[in-house]
Amino acid sequence: MAGTFGIQDYTFTGAPNPLDMTGGHRTVVFASKTPDHRGLALTGAVSVSLAGDNIVIDRAGPGVSMKIQAKDCANGGLFQMEPARADGTRTRITHTLADGVFYFDNPNFRAREGDVVPYKDTTVTVTPRINFGNDVSDRFVGRDSPQVANRILQGCVNNVPAPRQPGGTARVDHCGGVSVWDVASGGRMGAVFGEDATEVAPPATTCIQNCTAQNRVRGRGVILGFPFPVPAASRLQPRFPG
């Protein structure tokens, strides 16, 4: 959407590719990624830059600007939005998954919660992981990738299996079809797919200028994967709040 840089129907085509996760299925992942500019609009000229498999699109308006970075690739770190505001306040971005795609608390991470595993030349501790997947493609998996952004709780409270927690369950407040984020001016809200989505890695570094969308893991960390089909007890409910 030209006035907001909101995204609709973010889709993998399913075209033949050695890195394909979809099993050849055309897969709509996000119905929408919607930034709330609180009455401001992008009205300036659109800048487009192409380099290899990367595209960067910029547009500004009075008091606000948006940059979108994306990669033409079948998995990895493929997409991010970067809002900036003259008043320095945060921008709320809402991710709504497409029909058939759902958020889940990854059981493979729960089974290893607290373990210390190698990452590059150091180590990192396994923590819970929220992913999204579907019931069609056994390799399709992704996750939201925030940088200087906070997720807003929406009252979708789940008790999910957590074998290493007291009582064997954990409380997770996350809806099954939507997530809402407050992104710092100059921060980003991205999406990663495939092995990047199930890699045990440190959180993204703090970056509020010229942050780059990352590509593939390239063997840097431990990949825990995910079960397919995802167990019903690990699928987050309800799909939408309220």
HELIX and SHEET records of a PDB file:
HELIX    1   1 PRO A  107  ALA A  111  1                                   5    
HELIX    2   2 PRO A  166  GLY A  168  5                                   3    
HELIX    3   3 GLY A  194  THR A  198  5                                   5    
HELIX    4   4 ALA A  232  SER A  234  5                                   3    
SHEET    1   A 8 ILE A   7  PHE A  12  0                                        
SHEET    2   A 8 THR A  27  ASP A  36 -1                                        
SHEET    3   A 8 THR A  91  LEU A  97 -1                                        
SHEET    4   A 8 VAL A 178  PHE A 193 -1                                        
SHEET    5   A 8 GLY A  76  ARG A  85 -1                                        
SHEET    6   A 8 VAL A  64  LYS A  71 -1                                        
SHEET    7   A 8 ASN A  54  GLY A  61 -1                                        
SHEET    8   A 8 SER A  47  ALA A  51 -1                                        
SHEET    1   B 5 ILE A   7  PHE A  12  0                                        
SHEET    2   B 5 THR A  27  ASP A  36 -1                                        
SHEET    3   B 5 THR A  91  LEU A  97 -1                                        
SHEET    4   B 5 VAL A 178  PHE A 193 -1                                        
SHEET    5   B 5 GLY A 142  ARG A 151 -1                                        
SHEET    1   C 2 VAL A 101  ASP A 105  0                                        
SHEET    2   C 2 ILE A 130  ASN A 134 -1                                        
SHEET    1   D 2 VAL A 116  TYR A 119  0                                        
SHEET    2   D 2 THR A 122  THR A 125 -1                                        
SHEET    1   E 2 VAL A 157  PRO A 161  0                                        
SHEET    2   E 2 THR A 169  ASP A 173 -1                                        
END                                                                             
